[in-house]
Amino acid sequence: MLWYLLYPFRGTTNAPRLAPGHPLRKSLTHYGVYIARNVATTLLLSVAVTIALLYPVPFLYTSDFTSSTSHIPRHVWTNATPLKNGIDVEPHIVMRSIWVHGSYMQALNRDVLLSTLELQDELLGPTKNFNPHRSNALDSLEIGDPLEDLSPEQRDAFHVVNGLTNQSWFFHSPLLYWSDDREAIASDSDILATVNEHQKQATSINVTLRHSLTFSGERFEDRALVAADALVITLVHLRDSPVGRQWERKSAGLASRLDSRWTVYPKEVGHSLQSQLYEFQFLPMSLQDSLMLALAYTITFVYVIQNLSKLPAIKSRPGLILTVVAQIFMSIMSSFTVCAILSVDLSRIPRAAYPIVIVSMSLENILRLIKAVILTNSESSTSSRVGEAYGKTAHIALASVVEHLVLLWIISKLVASGLSGFCGFLAIAIVFDFIYLSTFFLSVLSIEVRRTELGEAIEKTASMRRRLHSTSSQPPSPTALGLPRPSWFAAFLQGRVDVSTRIAGTVILVCFVVIAQWHFFDFESMVRAVVRLFRVAAPDTGGGHNTNYWDSVSPQFKEVHQARSPASWLRLQDQTAREMNNAIRPYAYSCVARVYEPLVFVLNGADRMPSVSERPFLPAVYDFVRHQWKSFLVAILAVPAAVRTFVSYLLWIEADEADDHVESADEPRLSVKSLDQGHALDVALLVASPDGLVVSVGLDRRIRVWNVQFGCRNYLLTEEDDSTDVPFPVLALAIDDDSTWLAILSTYMVMLWNLETKRWGATLPVDLCGQKPEAFFFTPALKCTKVPSLVVVRRNGTFAELWADSCEMVDHPICQTPLVCAAPLHCRAPTIPPVSVEDHFAIIAASRNGCVYRMFRAGDEWISEGPKQQANRERSVHSVVALAQFPAYLVVRTWSVDLVDLRTSNIIHTFRTTTAIKARSLRYLCSKRRQLQIGPPELSHFSLVYSSARTGHCLIQTYLPEQEGGSIALFSNDGLTGIPASSDSSCCTWDRSRQVTRDIPNPGKWEALPNGCIVGVRRQGQAIPDGCTGSLSHTASGHESAGRTDGSLRRRGLGALAGTVPATPTTAASTTKTSTAATVPASGPDCWEAWSMWSMLDNRDGDSAGSRGYVTQPLGGDHDDLLVTEPGPIVQVGAGTVALGIGTSIKIITLGHERFGSAADLLRAEPEVMRAGNASGRRRKNRPLPKGA
């Protein structure tokens, strides 16, 4: 609304855009960057503040209308409005009262109570054991002289309980707690206990004797009355009541008769007391109100869904909606707490109306921030994008907050008293909403960006924008073709009209205030309600600040030092007025009363000087601090801790404060650690686990366990005082999924080593039939076994399953011909249709005649399924490769690779190669597209990495979606797999995918990693020199196209920080060194270097894509490495780390910043998140020591 008001001066209604160098925008951008870099800290602080403000709400609000707590908003409109004295309105009732004071806050003194009973009996006659039901009927009464006092029978006969007439009356008195009995008051040993026990006592007409009605200036502790400043006796009568005339007559002469004991105010008591007309309203929500609120909430919900559905970069819409709802809920509940502390009365507006205004205002800022994040440069870091978006939009949100605060302050001066508290609530809620937007929502949005929930769609939007700008010919508009332009409403229904939210909050706020004002003035015309709202100077506006002359403290009452003024006391009687109205006007929702100025009696000799200062907050606040502080602190500590755990789950690892710092040119991306002196002779065999354990076997007959994750601590595989000798040669090693057991296979036995307890386990005999096994591995652990079973696949077409718990070995046949390869397949990812528990694990083996067999467990037995006949298939099979993320595997032949469905053994797709594949060299890399629910798997890219049998070069054969930003359906041959096709139009089949092939000459020894990179080691003299190019070819939709050069590969020799990792106490001779540029010998043909290449092309960089992800790093190390002719075994350790045996040392080569975890954790990690080219500086903190350390 502010920008519309400034239109005559600015010439536009758009919000201003600050220049990037503006001081305010720079400050806001820096703040947004800081929040994005400190997501965990920000979330913890915002959640802690939220808990601190939400936890007290149940203790500060109540529905029993005690004065120690705030009143919960109900489903009614309530108000007590003073009316203009000259207005022609006949009051329904008349209220007269006397206030009796003793010493300050000593009204419950026994002497004061007994003296008050005398005053009550003087005014009303004897009231002991007051029970008007015993009176005679009205028609049997005869009233004599009106100046004579009524007898108790006559007085009680006019009581309203005996029939409603114009002469009816009733009264309220604190003395009713003792049935107006002097002896009961005198003998009461605990007056406070009696008063608190009877706080819900009802009179004969069902009016509750609340403490707020019978006392004034109450003081509460633990929701119990502990003191009061005045006793209040109230007479309520109708127009012609003789009891009212008697009260008026006798109160005029009461002061002169009791002058020796009391001081009476006002002192001109002989004159008539002043009066004021008040209208008490208690209007339940009508059907019209409910329908209007339901319509408002429905429109708001539809508006939110429509806006979120139009945002192209939002995948987790349910999560985002939940975050928005949480922010609004936090703002509202925090405002309730602050209003309770500040004693703001919120009970006059229906509770259903509170959220709607905040929702409309909050959505305006939230949607603006989300859209700004989407429009930022997708190549920037997470913190930069979030900071830039916040810097662009925060000043608009801040201006909106200030605008609405000023507007609410103005409205609160004009509206009825019932609405002024609501305006205060909205002002506090708006401030909290902006605070939570700048902390809670901003940090959650940073998490979404960091988890790449926005990444794919942002990139897709950016690419679509680039294609849009690059397209010279665009389709003509409908109007250019002569077609009629669609109507605005039709375009709105189609989602092509962007409805602005800049004035939605202001419009809803003003409309709601007008509607509420309309309710409070008895449904007068809407025009008059609006006119009344803006008639500031009119004396009859009925506003909350237009009070009568005895509303404020008069000079006479200042002498009394009353703890609560009569007008303040009257505003607490809305619930009592409702009960009185039920007795007098049962079916009416309002009541007009003529309220007379109270007659105040002060006991002579009483000390009316305030002895204690008035507390600034409600008593419930102090009760909460006194009794709930322990559980309050526990909640503040426990809930943020739970949120911290959840954030860690979302981010998978702890985010470092420098997580998104831009990587400098000198920061090493490829680091090398050398594990020396662990072996005296060359390393012959390596095995590793995903959580950082490496086991090495040397020709020196030593087996050593290394912990790469924690300082490369290591130990020899022996026990103290244990002469157990490992039979050599060691043919194979295996580690189970939990990194608990290490299995060592020799020619005739299998030995188990416990990596947790560092002790030997069972020893199992095995018969290999005189041949080296094709595969050796653990099966997934079963619940009924402590040690998972081991499988040894023999070359003769059989395999043996060994059980360590029972020391049993069971042979199973596979085929009748010798095997050439075998591999286990353990599918850990959920699939559609679901895979049974048995089908999650299978053994894939290929025979010499080219047949592929699948073995799976069925109960205690293994079933072997033979091959399905396929036409035009190559007979020779080099190897089989399991796709652990999916129920599928690859069958590698000389000139092709078959993708096979595990469940049906059907070939999904055949990948053709341009060169012969070297035996057992093929690896695969893929990126699974994130999906909101389990469904057919979709790939962002898929790469086959293999060595050429002819040239020895490493080839990366990558398959990309047909559309940029799309995906490839893994099981695209639906007729064979039975898996439904994806409903996404950007998802294509294998036949329609694009193919890109890259060639890396002289790769040496290499390995593909889960983070999407290939890491290798070779001699520097073999490296491709600057200026040479590798070939890059493209194949789209199955058609070959002309090749083109990729540009020269960029070599980067990046040095790491020098340092030495201390050895463990168990092996003082073993050391770990980090290679540095200073320790590397002069470059020459005898020096080794590590290299890495990212498998996925970066389409944003055009011809330089091939060189972006190419990095080299000298291995360094001792001069003994120069004698090594070729590297030894290489194994994958984590998501971005390999271990390589080179001579007597082990090289740990890490790309970027390593993350370790279980195999399932690494499978769930997205390659884009761990992309080496954009490796972020994440730091691992306080991780528990893994097994085997």
CORBEL-V727194 format. One record per residue. PHI is phi in whole degrees, 0 to 359 (none if undefined). BURIAL is I if it has 9 or more other C-alpha atoms within 8 Angstrom, else O. Layout:
# CORBEL-V727194
phi = (PHI/PHI)
burial = (BURIAL/BURIAL)
This chain:
# CORBEL-V727194
phi = (none/300/287/287/293/272/302/299/266/259/80/206/260/285/293/291/252/283/293/303/270/296/302/294/295/297/294/294/295/299/295/298/297/297/296/294/275/234/298/297/296/296/297/297/293/294/292/298/295/297/297/298/264/273/301/286/305/298/268/260/238/210/251/267/60/274/281/280/229/281/268/289/301/247/267/220/259/235/192/236/247/287/255/296/298/273/288/274/228/275/293/279/221/235/242/234/210/236/245/244/244/256/293/302/60/238/291/270/293/301/296/294/297/292/292/293/297/296/297/297/292/294/277/249/93/300/236/301/51/299/210/290/296/276/284/284/292/295/289/264/263/234/261/272/296/294/273/273/289/282/286/304/293/294/300/291/293/277/298/297/292/266/131/274/223/289/251/288/201/195/216/234/207/293/287/294/300/249/58/56/254/300/296/293/290/294/266/287/277/221/293/298/296/295/298/287/290/255/293/253/292/252/278/292/251/64/259/283/276/291/296/291/268/267/229/225/69/288/230/241/217/55/59/234/288/242/197/212/263/211/262/244/249/240/255/241/218/269/301/255/287/293/292/295/294/296/300/295/290/283/292/293/259/291/295/290/284/248/296/285/248/231/249/253/233/289/286/274/289/292/275/291/287/287/222/214/278/233/249/262/243/214/253/296/295/276/298/295/298/297/294/294/293/298/296/297/292/295/298/298/296/297/297/296/299/296/291/291/291/276/282/285/252/242/260/266/298/301/294/292/298/298/295/297/298/296/296/294/299/297/296/293/292/297/293/301/296/296/296/295/294/271/61/273/280/247/276/266/246/303/297/291/273/292/288/298/291/294/301/296/286/291/299/302/286/294/295/296/291/296/296/293/295/297/277/285/292/290/278/283/287/300/295/294/295/294/296/297/295/293/295/284/246/295/293/291/297/295/296/296/297/297/301/288/295/295/297/293/295/294/296/296/276/250/271/294/298/294/268/295/294/296/295/297/298/297/298/293/295/296/296/297/298/292/296/291/297/278/236/296/293/296/289/296/296/295/296/298/293/295/279/59/294/265/300/297/288/297/297/295/296/296/294/296/293/295/295/293/287/277/279/279/254/246/295/291/286/301/290/292/273/85/277/292/285/296/292/297/294/295/294/294/295/277/79/263/248/270/278/289/252/292/245/298/298/294/297/296/299/295/297/294/297/297/295/294/298/296/296/287/242/58/57/292/301/299/297/292/295/292/298/297/296/254/270/292/275/291/284/252/290/73/290/293/250/260/252/280/286/262/291/275/286/281/302/292/288/296/293/279/57/291/289/218/283/301/294/295/296/292/290/271/260/294/290/295/298/297/292/294/295/296/279/260/229/301/251/255/251/211/210/259/235/265/258/271/301/290/267/257/247/241/296/299/87/284/267/265/284/302/272/230/285/287/289/286/242/297/301/297/294/290/297/296/294/284/249/247/294/292/294/297/293/298/296/294/276/285/294/300/296/295/295/299/296/295/295/298/295/292/270/69/233/291/276/279/295/258/301/249/299/291/290/283/291/264/282/288/265/239/248/232/246/249/262/257/61/275/225/272/239/301/283/255/212/226/215/217/244/296/265/101/266/235/244/241/238/252/291/278/63/248/240/234/254/246/252/291/291/238/70/55/295/213/203/279/276/215/257/297/57/240/262/300/248/280/291/253/282/274/272/201/231/209/237/285/296/270/54/257/237/248/252/242/254/248/290/220/205/238/245/251/235/276/286/275/271/59/225/288/253/285/243/241/286/211/246/265/59/73/230/290/290/278/205/212/199/272/272/302/294/264/294/272/236/279/243/296/287/251/236/241/265/270/283/278/94/231/219/245/252/249/246/288/296/248/53/252/226/238/270/226/278/247/207/269/251/298/264/250/194/203/205/277/231/243/277/261/268/293/227/235/291/298/264/294/300/294/283/292/230/209/245/252/223/237/264/293/272/90/274/245/241/238/247/222/275/232/72/266/248/249/248/253/254/282/283/266/294/236/284/57/259/292/278/284/237/279/198/236/235/275/264/294/281/222/281/204/209/249/253/262/243/293/242/203/225/261/265/241/284/295/283/247/62/275/280/280/202/244/266/266/242/270/217/291/272/291/301/59/255/283/230/230/222/208/234/277/291/293/232/290/217/295/196/304/295/234/247/281/199/216/233/256/242/205/261/282/291/269/256/79/291/266/248/245/255/253/247/243/298/296/257/295/87/272/210/245/284/299/263/274/272/296/295/263/270/76/267/295/288/289/277/284/291/274/267/243/268/296/295/258/282/265/244/230/237/237/237/247/291/47/282/74/262/221/209/268/245/297/279/94/241/249/241/220/225/207/284/297/292/267/294/289/289/298/101/281/233/261/279/225/239/236/226/237/55/81/249/283/230/293/281/214/280/264/92/291/286/267/263/232/269/254/272/266/290/287/170/230/271/295/282/283/297/286/223/294/282/275/230/235/238/256/291/229/294/288/269/281/296/301/299/191/290/263/265/265/220/261/224/217/216/280/284/263/290/264/292/282/253/61/289/275/297/291/262/297/264/263/223/233/205/299/288/69/90/281/288/297/294/291/277/282/277/207/292/268/293/229/225/275/258/232/286/221/225/234/246/233/273/223/70/270/250/239/261/259/255/240/256/75/250/287/234/243/175/290/299/295/296/293/291/281/286/279/301/295/293/260/301/294/294/237/300/264/278/280/239/265/231/51/284/294/295/283/291/87/284)
burial = (O/O/I/O/O/I/I/O/O/O/O/O/I/O/O/O/O/O/O/O/O/O/O/O/I/I/I/I/I/I/I/I/I/I/I/I/I/I/I/I/O/I/I/I/I/I/I/I/O/I/I/I/I/I/I/I/I/O/I/I/I/I/O/O/I/I/I/I/I/I/I/I/I/I/I/I/I/I/I/I/I/I/I/I/O/O/O/O/O/O/I/I/I/I/I/I/I/I/I/I/I/I/I/I/I/I/I/I/O/I/O/I/I/I/O/I/I/O/O/I/I/I/I/I/I/O/I/O/O/O/O/I/O/O/I/O/O/O/O/O/O/O/O/O/O/O/O/O/O/I/O/O/I/I/I/I/I/I/I/I/I/I/O/I/O/O/I/I/I/I/O/I/I/I/I/O/I/O/I/I/I/I/O/O/I/O/O/O/O/O/I/I/O/I/I/I/O/I/I/O/I/I/I/O/O/O/I/I/I/I/I/I/I/I/I/I/I/I/I/I/I/O/I/O/I/I/I/I/I/I/I/I/I/I/I/I/I/I/I/O/I/O/I/I/O/I/I/O/O/I/I/I/I/O/I/O/O/O/O/O/O/I/I/I/I/I/O/O/I/O/O/O/O/O/O/I/I/I/I/I/I/I/I/O/I/O/O/O/O/I/O/O/I/O/O/I/I/O/O/I/O/O/O/I/O/I/I/I/O/O/O/O/I/I/O/O/O/O/O/O/O/O/I/I/O/O/I/I/O/I/I/I/I/I/I/I/I/I/I/I/I/I/I/I/I/I/I/I/I/I/O/O/I/I/I/I/I/I/I/I/I/I/I/I/I/I/I/I/I/O/I/I/I/I/O/I/O/I/O/O/I/I/I/I/I/I/I/I/I/I/I/I/I/I/I/I/I/I/O/I/I/O/I/I/I/O/O/I/I/O/I/I/I/I/I/I/I/I/I/I/I/I/I/I/I/I/I/I/I/I/I/I/I/I/O/I/I/O/I/I/I/I/I/I/I/I/I/I/I/I/I/I/I/I/I/I/I/I/I/I/I/I/I/O/O/O/O/O/O/O/O/O/O/O/O/O/O/I/O/O/O/O/O/O/O/O/O/O/O/O/I/I/O/O/I/O/O/O/O/O/O/O/O/I/I/I/O/I/I/O/O/O/I/I/I/I/I/I/I/I/O/O/O/O/O/I/O/O/I/I/O/O/I/O/I/O/O/O/O/O/I/I/I/I/O/I/O/O/O/I/I/O/O/O/O/O/I/I/O/O/I/I/O/O/I/I/I/I/I/O/O/I/I/I/O/I/I/I/I/I/I/I/I/O/O/O/O/O/I/I/I/I/I/I/I/I/I/I/I/I/I/I/I/O/O/I/O/I/O/O/O/O/O/O/O/O/I/I/I/I/I/I/I/I/O/O/O/I/I/O/O/I/O/O/I/I/I/O/I/I/I/O/I/I/O/O/I/I/O/O/I/O/O/I/I/I/O/O/I/I/O/O/O/O/O/O/O/I/I/I/I/I/I/I/I/I/I/I/I/O/I/I/I/I/I/I/I/I/I/I/I/I/I/I/I/I/I/I/I/O/O/I/I/I/I/I/I/I/I/O/O/I/I/I/I/O/I/O/O/O/O/O/O/O/O/O/O/O/O/I/I/I/I/I/I/I/I/O/I/I/I/I/I/I/I/I/I/I/I/I/I/I/I/I/I/O/O/I/I/I/O/I/I/I/O/I/O/I/O/O/O/O/I/I/I/I/I/I/I/I/I/O/O/O/O/O/I/I/I/I/I/I/I/I/I/O/I/I/I/I/I/I/I/I/O/O/I/O/I/O/O/I/O/I/I/O/I/I/I/I/I/I/I/I/I/I/I/I/O/O/I/I/O/O/I/O/O/I/I/I/I/I/I/I/I/I/I/I/O/I/I/I/I/I/I/I/I/O/O/O/O/I/O/I/O/O/O/O/O/O/O/O/O/O/O/I/I/I/I/I/I/I/I/I/O/I/I/I/I/I/I/I/I/I/I/I/I/I/I/I/I/I/O/O/I/I/I/I/I/I/O/O/I/O/O/I/I/I/I/O/O/I/I/I/I/I/I/I/I/O/O/O/O/O/O/I/I/I/I/I/I/I/I/I/I/I/I/I/I/O/O/I/I/I/I/I/I/I/I/I/I/I/O/O/I/I/I/I/I/I/I/I/O/I/O/O/I/O/I/O/O/O/O/O/O/I/I/I/I/I/O/I/I/I/I/I/I/I/I/I/I/I/I/O/I/I/I/I/I/I/I/I/I/I/I/I/I/I/I/I/O/O/I/O/O/O/O/O/I/I/I/I/I/I/I/I/I/I/O/O/O/O/O/O/O/I/I/I/I/I/O/O/O/I/I/I/O/O/O/O/I/O/I/I/O/O/I/O/O/I/I/I/I/I/I/I/I/O/O/I/O/O/O/O/O/O/I/I/I/I/I/I/I/I/I/O/O/O/O/O/O/O/O/I/I/I/I/O/I/I/I/I/I/I/I/I/I/O/O/O/I/I/O/I/O/O/I/I/I/I/I/I/I/I/I/I/I/I/I/I/I/I/I/I/I/I/I/I/I/I/I/I/I/I/O/I/I/I/I/O/O/I/I/O/O/I/I/O/O/I/I/I/O/O/I/I/I/I/O/O/O/O/O/O/O/O/O/I/I)
